[in-house]
Amino acid sequence: MGVGKSEVGRALASRLNMDYIDTDEIIEKSEERKISGIFKENGEEYFRKLETLPAAGWY
């Protein structure tokens, strides 16, 4: 968390002329809370499971 993945992803998508999808934004919208809240209330394991859902088209 917080190591610049989104920034690199946006830059790469721009360079490749592709759309950028931020999975954290998708998760925050579907959970109606911030990532930090998910970690605090449900733990990392729960969050990691949520992270796989947008990649599988479940958003």
C-alpha positions as CSV (number, residue, x, y, z in Angstrom):
1,M,0.0,0.0,0.0
2,G,1.2,3.5,-0.8
3,V,4.1,2.7,-2.9
4,G,3.0,4.4,-6.2
5,K,1.3,1.6,-8.0
6,S,-1.6,3.8,-9.1
7,E,0.7,6.5,-10.3
8,V,2.7,4.1,-12.4
9,G,-0.4,2.4,-13.7
10,R,-1.9,5.7,-14.9
11,A,1.4,6.7,-16.6
12,L,1.6,3.3,-18.3
13,A,-2.0,3.4,-19.4
14,S,-1.5,6.9,-20.8
15,R,1.6,5.8,-22.7
16,L,-0.1,2.8,-24.2
17,N,-3.2,4.8,-24.9
18,M,-5.4,2.6,-22.8
19,D,-7.9,3.2,-20.0
20,Y,-6.8,3.0,-16.5
21,I,-8.9,1.3,-13.9
22,D,-8.0,1.8,-10.2
23,T,-9.2,-1.2,-8.3
24,D,-8.9,0.7,-5.0
25,E,-11.5,3.2,-6.3
26,I,-13.8,0.3,-7.3
27,I,-13.5,-1.3,-3.9
28,E,-14.1,1.9,-2.0
29,K,-17.3,2.6,-4.0
30,S,-18.6,-1.0,-3.6
31,E,-17.8,-1.1,0.1
32,E,-18.8,2.5,0.7
33,R,-15.7,3.1,2.8
34,K,-12.0,3.9,2.5
35,I,-9.4,1.2,2.1
36,S,-7.9,2.1,5.5
37,G,-11.3,1.4,7.0
38,I,-11.5,-2.0,5.3
39,F,-8.1,-2.9,6.7
40,K,-9.0,-1.7,10.2
41,E,-12.4,-3.4,10.3
42,N,-11.9,-6.6,8.3
43,G,-8.1,-7.1,7.9
44,E,-5.7,-7.5,5.0
45,E,-7.0,-11.0,4.0
46,Y,-10.5,-9.6,3.4
47,F,-9.1,-6.7,1.4
48,R,-6.9,-9.0,-0.7
49,K,-10.0,-11.0,-1.6
50,L,-11.8,-7.9,-2.6
51,E,-8.8,-6.9,-4.8
52,T,-9.4,-10.0,-7.0
53,L,-13.0,-9.1,-7.8
54,P,-12.5,-6.2,-10.2
55,A,-9.9,-8.2,-12.1
56,A,-12.5,-10.9,-12.5
57,G,-15.2,-8.4,-13.7
58,W,-17.1,-8.4,-10.4
59,Y,-17.7,-4.7,-9.9
